[in-house]
Amino acid sequence: MRDRGQLLAAFLVLAAVLAAASRVERGVGVRPLGAATPPDVPSGAWLCPHGGGEGWDVRVSLANPGPDPVLARIRSIGAGRPGAPEERVVPPGSTTQVTVPGDGREASTVVEYFGGFVAAGFLELAGEDANGTAAEPCLPEAGTRWLLPDGSGERGFDDVVVVMNPLPAPAVVTLTVFSEGRDPVRTEAWTNVTIRPNHARAFRLDQVALGEATAATLVEAEIGRVAAATLGVSTAGGVRAAVGVPGGVETQILPGGEDAGRTDLAVVATTEDRVGLSGELLEPTGRQALPAVADASPRPASATTVTLTTTGPAGIVAHADGPGVAFARRTFGVVADQGSTTGATEPARAWILLPSVIGEPAHPQIALTNPGPSPISVTLRTLPAEEGAALSRATVRVPAGATVLAPRGFVAQAADGGVLAVSEGGTFVPVSASYALGREGWATYAVAVGVPVPERWIPDGL
């Protein structure tokens, strides 16, 4: 009787959500992003500038940590006509994956949700024009200024900047590319570019920074607001993705799992004056200074890449003594695939980790970075993708200034779904960093930082 009552209650909540969403739309078709929502209906949106290519398998993961079902509306945008919206109900305490179009480098997805909170991230498996996987969280809002440190114009790379306009009015953007070997480049073709409502564009970095190992981009919207990310494609094998960093950020926390030991830290400085940098490496045994980061402070209006070596899981805290600077961490798998992330701008008490694995065999990982001065205890709970799947839990102690891996047994059970991670005693930043496919599961490598959960949506009694 209790289960039947809970099911009935869930259906009643869902009916209320659908009715409220219908009231928002009545008479106007699809509700424009940013339009008013009734105050009694919690809602939000995620923007996913994931890109794609010929034959790519692109998925958007939606995780609902709450006790009630949440209605999600998924809409694909790109160079052509926007796709028809698709509605999904994300059951309570679960994860849903939605396959979305990903045929072009500019492919993007908008997710709106009603009646609760869902976290969203994208996961893509390259197709005919590349090999590898990439994963990142989606962006919670559009903005007017994005810094994109992770790009390259070297031969053998087909790196692009994906800029999406999810709003019902045109956006006008200008892109400036920064590198180590030349002055900033702002071409006529990339100045005052109009992006139509509910459309996206892809800008190829080798067109303006050919031969540059580091090609970072500043995207400025003079009219409207946009979301942006870089998609890196190496013809030698490997893809990666990194969402943009909002302007004004001075500190980034970039966790990492057990990669091949090589980390490239890309940094862009858009300022006219030199900005000092500092960095710390947070390993299982504690923190240590990274003098190589301080020594690599780029000249004004330029970008550079610092190569570091790590052993085991390690987080990086990178800091700039002023705004206009952004970092991206590019890690290398044991074969040819790469992973990239811009990490988090601040730690939080609760996060959702979304899947970073497509296919089997796989070696999923979850790393937890605690940048604070005191140890914390983190409780992990699965948000399974299969209805009726048993829940798994684990508790991990993370020392102060350290990074540790979650238990492998727990992570293996959680590979296909999301994970809710909540700490007691402090804040932290988690990352999913996973190998998959190939003969033994080591052929591809993807890295994705978690999605912070607002305090009001953190479940009680984990």
C-alpha positions in Angstrom: 0.0 0.0 0.0 2.8 2.4 0.8 4.5 1.8 -2.6 1.1 2.4 -4.3 0.6 5.6 -2.4 4.1 6.9 -3.3 3.5 6.1 -7.0 0.1 7.9 -6.9 1.8 10.9 -5.3 4.5 11.0 -7.9 1.9 10.9 -10.7 -0.1 13.8 -9.1 3.1 15.9 -8.8 3.9 15.2 -12.4 0.4 16.1 -13.5 0.8 19.4 -11.7 4.1 20.1 -13.4 2.8 19.3 -16.8 -0.2 21.5 -16.2 2.0 24.4 -15.1 4.3 24.0 -18.1 1.2 24.0 -20.3 0.0 27.3 -18.7 3.4 28.8 -19.5 3.2 27.8 -23.2 -0.5 28.3 -23.8 -1.1 30.2 -27.0 2.6 30.7 -27.8 3.9 27.2 -28.7 7.3 26.4 -27.3 8.2 28.6 -24.2 11.1 30.8 -25.1 14.1 30.4 -22.8 14.2 33.1 -20.2 10.4 33.7 -20.4 8.5 34.1 -17.1 7.5 31.0 -15.2 4.7 30.8 -12.6 6.3 31.3 -9.2 5.0 28.0 -7.8 6.8 26.0 -10.5 10.6 25.5 -9.9 12.3 25.7 -13.3 15.7 26.2 -14.9 17.7 25.6 -18.0 21.0 24.1 -19.1 23.0 25.0 -22.2 25.1 22.3 -23.9 27.5 23.5 -26.7 28.8 20.0 -27.3 29.5 20.0 -31.0 29.8 16.8 -33.0 30.8 15.4 -36.3 29.8 12.8 -38.9 28.5 9.7 -37.3 29.0 10.9 -33.7 27.0 9.4 -30.9 26.0 12.4 -28.7 24.0 12.1 -25.5 22.7 14.5 -22.8 22.5 13.0 -19.3 19.8 14.3 -16.9 20.0 13.4 -13.2 17.2 14.1 -10.7 18.3 13.9 -7.0 14.9 14.8 -5.6 11.9 12.9 -4.4 9.5 13.9 -7.2 9.6 13.5 -11.0 10.9 16.4 -13.1 9.7 17.3 -16.6 12.6 18.1 -19.0 12.3 19.6 -22.5 15.2 19.0 -24.8 15.7 21.1 -28.0 18.6 20.8 -30.5 20.0 23.8 -32.2 22.7 24.2 -34.8 23.3 25.8 -38.2 19.9 24.9 -39.6 16.3 25.0 -38.3 16.0 24.2 -34.6 14.8 20.7 -33.9 11.4 20.0 -32.5 11.4 19.9 -28.6 11.4 16.5 -27.0 9.9 16.0 -23.5 11.2 13.5 -21.0 10.2 12.8 -17.4 13.2 12.2 -15.2 12.0 9.9 -12.3 13.0 10.8 -8.8 16.5 9.6 -7.7 17.5 8.6 -11.2 19.4 9.4 -14.4 18.1 9.6 -17.9 20.2 9.7 -21.1 18.8 11.3 -24.2 20.5 10.8 -27.6 20.6 14.2 -29.4 21.7 15.2 -32.9 25.5 15.7 -33.3 26.2 15.7 -37.0 28.1 19.0 -37.2 30.8 20.8 -35.2 28.2 23.5 -34.2 25.6 21.0 -32.8 24.2 22.2 -29.4 21.4 21.3 -27.1 19.1 23.3 -24.8 17.5 21.6 -21.7 14.7 23.2 -19.8 13.2 21.6 -16.7 10.1 22.1 -14.6 9.0 21.0 -11.2 12.3 20.3 -9.5 16.0 20.3 -10.2 18.0 18.2 -12.7 21.7 18.3 -13.5 22.7 18.1 -17.1 25.9 17.1 -18.9 26.9 15.9 -22.4 28.8 12.8 -23.4 30.0 12.1 -27.0 31.7 9.3 -28.9 33.4 10.4 -32.0 32.4 8.8 -35.3 33.8 8.6 -38.8 36.1 11.7 -38.6 37.8 11.0 -35.3 38.3 8.6 -32.4 37.7 9.0 -28.7 35.1 10.3 -26.2 34.5 13.6 -24.5 32.3 14.7 -21.6 31.5 18.0 -19.8 28.7 19.5 -17.7 26.3 21.9 -19.5 26.3 25.6 -18.6 23.6 27.0 -16.3 23.2 30.3 -18.1 24.1 32.3 -21.1 26.6 35.2 -20.7 28.2 38.1 -22.5 31.9 37.2 -21.9 33.5 33.7 -22.1 37.2 32.7 -21.8 38.1 29.4 -23.6 41.7 28.5 -22.8 41.7 25.0 -24.3 42.4 25.2 -28.0 45.1 24.5 -30.5 45.9 25.5 -34.1 48.7 23.0 -34.6 48.6 20.8 -37.7 46.8 17.6 -36.9 44.2 19.3 -34.7 40.7 20.3 -35.8 39.8 22.4 -32.8 36.7 24.6 -32.9 34.9 27.1 -30.7 31.2 26.3 -30.5 29.0 29.4 -29.7 25.3 28.8 -29.2 22.5 31.4 -29.0 19.6 29.8 -27.1 17.5 32.9 -26.8 14.6 34.2 -29.1 16.6 37.3 -30.2 19.7 37.6 -32.4 23.2 37.7 -30.7 26.2 39.6 -32.1 29.6 38.2 -31.0 33.2 38.9 -31.6 36.0 36.3 -31.1 39.6 37.2 -30.3 42.2 34.5 -30.3 45.3 34.6 -28.1 48.5 32.5 -28.5 52.1 32.4 -27.4 53.8 33.4 -30.6 51.8 36.3 -32.0 49.6 39.3 -31.0 45.9 38.7 -30.4 44.0 38.0 -33.6 40.7 39.5 -34.3 39.7 39.0 -38.0 37.0 40.7 -39.9 35.2 37.4 -40.4 35.0 36.9 -36.6 34.0 40.4 -35.7 30.4 41.4 -35.1 29.1 38.0 -36.2 25.4 37.6 -36.0 24.0 34.3 -34.6 20.4 33.9 -35.2 17.9 33.1 -32.5 18.1 29.4 -31.5 21.1 28.7 -33.7 24.8 27.9 -33.1 28.0 28.5 -35.0 31.4 26.7 -35.0 34.7 28.7 -35.5 37.8 26.7 -36.6 40.9 27.8 -34.7 43.3 26.7 -37.5 41.9 29.5 -39.7 43.4 32.2 -37.5 46.1 30.4 -35.4 47.6 27.8 -37.7 50.7 26.3 -36.1 50.1 27.7 -32.6 50.3 25.0 -29.9 48.0 27.1 -27.7 45.1 29.0 -29.2 42.8 30.4 -26.6 39.6 32.4 -27.4 37.7 35.3 -25.8 34.1 35.3 -26.9 32.3 38.7 -26.3 28.6 39.2 -27.0 28.0 42.8 -27.8 24.2 42.1 -28.3 22.4 39.3 -26.5 23.9 36.4 -24.5 25.5 33.2 -25.6 27.1 30.0 -24.3 30.4 28.7 -25.6 32.8 25.7 -25.4 35.8 24.3 -27.2 35.7 21.0 -29.0 39.2 19.5 -29.6 39.7 16.9 -32.4 43.1 15.4 -33.0 43.6 13.6 -36.3 46.1 11.4 -34.5 43.4 10.2 -32.3 41.4 11.7 -29.4 38.7 14.2 -28.7 38.1 16.5 -25.8 35.6 19.2 -24.7 35.8 22.1 -22.3 33.1 24.6 -21.5 33.8 28.3 -21.2 34.9 30.2 -18.1 32.9 33.3 -17.3 34.7 36.6 -17.2 35.8 37.8 -13.8 37.0 34.5 -12.4 40.3 34.4 -10.5 40.5 30.9 -9.0 39.7 27.5 -10.6 39.8 24.1 -9.1 40.7 21.4 -11.6 40.4 17.8 -10.3 42.0 14.8 -12.0 41.9 11.0 -11.8 44.4 8.4 -12.6 45.5 9.5 -16.1 48.7 8.7 -17.9 50.7 11.1 -15.7 50.9 14.1 -18.1 48.8 17.2 -17.6 48.9 20.3 -19.8 47.6 23.4 -18.0 46.5 26.0 -20.6 46.3 29.6 -19.5 45.0 32.7 -21.2 45.5 36.3 -20.1 43.3 38.8 -21.8 44.6 41.8 -19.8 47.0 44.6 -21.0 49.1 44.1 -17.9 50.9 41.0 -16.7 49.0 39.1 -14.1 50.8 36.9 -11.5 49.8 33.2 -11.2 50.1 30.6 -8.5 49.2 27.0 -8.2 48.9 24.1 -5.9 48.9 20.3 -6.5 46.5 18.4 -4.3 47.5 14.7 -4.1 46.4 11.9 -1.8 49.2 12.8 0.6 48.3 16.5 0.7 49.1 19.8 -1.1 52.3 21.1 -2.6 53.2 24.3 -4.4 53.5 24.3 -8.2 56.3 26.8 -9.0 56.0 25.9 -12.7 52.6 27.7 -12.8 54.0 30.9 -11.2 57.0 30.8 -13.5 54.7 30.4 -16.6 52.8 33.7 -16.2 52.0 34.6 -19.8 52.8 38.0 -21.2 49.8 40.4 -21.5 47.2 39.5 -24.1 48.6 36.0 -24.8 48.2 32.3 -23.9 50.6 29.5 -23.1 50.6 25.9 -21.9 52.5 24.5 -18.9 53.3 20.8 -18.9 53.1 19.0 -15.5 53.6 15.5 -14.3 51.2 13.9 -11.8 51.3 10.5 -10.1 47.9 9.1 -9.2 44.8 11.2 -8.6 45.6 14.9 -8.2 43.7 18.2 -8.2 45.1 21.5 -9.2 44.1 24.9 -7.7 45.1 27.6 -10.1 44.9 31.3 -9.1 45.4 34.6 -10.9 46.1 37.9 -9.2 43.3 39.6 -11.1 40.4 38.9 -13.6 40.8 38.3 -17.3 42.7 35.0 -16.8 41.4 31.5 -17.3 42.8 27.9 -17.0 42.0 24.6 -18.6 43.4 21.3 -17.7 44.1 18.8 -20.5 45.0 15.3 -19.4 46.1 12.3 -21.4 44.9 8.8 -21.4 47.2 5.8 -21.7 46.6 5.5 -25.4 45.9 8.5 -27.6 42.6 10.0 -26.3 42.6 13.2 -24.2 40.3 14.7 -21.6 39.9 18.4 -20.8 38.1 20.4 -18.2 37.9 24.0 -16.9 37.0 22.6 -13.5 35.0 24.6 -11.0 35.3 28.2 -9.8 34.5 27.3 -6.2 33.9 24.2 -4.1 30.4 23.2 -3.0 28.8 20.9 -0.4 26.9 18.7 -2.8 27.4 17.7 -6.4 26.0 15.4 -9.1 28.5 13.4 -11.2 27.1 12.5 -14.6 28.3 9.5 -16.7 31.6 9.8 -18.6 31.5 6.3 -20.1 30.0 5.1 -23.4 30.3 1.4 -24.0 32.2 -1.6 -22.5 34.7 -2.6 -21.3 35.2 0.4 -19.1 37.3 1.6 -16.2 35.3 4.4 -14.5 36.8 6.6 -11.8 35.6 9.3 -9.4 38.1 11.6 -7.8 37.3 14.0 -4.9 39.4 17.1 -4.3 39.2 18.9 -1.0 40.9 22.3 -1.2 39.9 23.3 2.4 41.9 23.3 5.6 40.0 20.4 7.3 39.2 16.8 6.4 35.7 16.0 5.2 33.5 13.0 4.8 31.7 12.6 1.5 28.7 10.3 1.1 28.1 8.9 -2.4 24.8 7.6 -3.6 23.9 6.2 -7.0 21.2 7.8 -9.2 20.7 4.7 -11.4 19.7 4.7 -15.1 17.6 1.5 -14.9 14.3 1.6 -13.2 14.2 -0.5 -10.1 17.9 -0.8 -9.8 19.3 -1.2 -6.3 20.9 1.9 -4.8 24.5 1.8 -3.7 26.2 4.0 -1.2 29.8 4.6 -0.1 31.5 7.0 2.3 34.9 8.5 1.6 37.2 10.5 3.9 39.1 13.2 2.1 42.0 14.8 4.0 42.5 18.5 3.9 44.3 19.7 0.8 44.1 16.3 -0.9 42.5 14.3 -3.7 41.4 10.7 -3.3 39.6 8.1 -5.5 36.1 6.7 -4.6 36.0 3.0 -4.0 36.3 1.1 -7.3 33.5 -1.3 -6.4 31.1 1.5 -5.9 32.1 3.4 -9.0 31.8 0.2 -11.2 28.1 -0.1 -10.1 27.5 3.6 -10.8 29.1 3.8 -14.3 25.9 3.9 -16.3 24.1 6.5 -14.1 24.7 9.6 -12.1 26.1 9.9 -8.6 25.0 12.2 -5.8 27.9 13.3 -3.6 27.3 15.2 -0.4 29.9 16.2 2.2 29.8 16.7 5.9 32.2 19.3 7.4 33.2 21.2 4.3 33.2 21.7 0.6 34.9 19.9 -2.3 35.0 19.4 -6.1 34.5 16.0 -7.7 35.4 14.7 -11.2 34.5 11.7 -13.3 37.5 10.5 -15.3 37.0 7.3 -17.2 38.6 4.9 -19.7 36.5 2.8 -22.0 36.3 0.7 -25.2 39.0 -1.1 -27.1 40.2 -4.6 -26.4 40.7 -4.0 -22.7 38.8 -0.8 -22.0 41.7 1.6 -22.3 41.1 3.1 -25.8 39.2 6.2 -24.9 39.5 8.7 -22.0 37.0 11.4 -20.9 36.9 13.8 -18.0 34.0 15.8 -16.6 33.7 17.8 -13.4 30.5 17.5 -11.4 27.5 19.8 -11.3 26.9 21.6 -8.0 23.5 21.0 -6.4 21.7 24.1 -4.9 21.2 23.8 -1.2 17.4 23.6 -1.4 17.7 20.5 -3.6 20.1 18.5 -1.5 18.1 15.4 -0.2 17.9 14.7 3.5 18.9 11.4 5.0 21.4 10.0 2.5 
